[in-house]
Amino acid sequence: MTIPSAPITDAARILGQIQRGEIRAGADAAREIAARHQAAYGNAVWGPAPDDAWADALASLNGDTSA
């Protein structure tokens, strides 16, 4: 007879996904997601790029590393 294992919590599942690289979290990931939205929808959503990190995230969408 097999004893069922305890169900995994949502927090443990999400932390595991982050550790395995399946999903990203943090400021850099948020900037990249927002940059993709700005590239898709324009400045009407958030306005122009507010700082260098944002500009770098936008530039990276096109493979430009000179920003």
CORTA-V173614 format. One record per helix or strand. SS is the DSSP state (alpha for helix, beta for strand). FROM is the first residue (numbers start at 1). TO is the last residue. If there is no record, write none. Layout:
SS/FROM/TO, SS/FROM/TO
This chain:
alpha/10/20, alpha/27/41, alpha/52/61
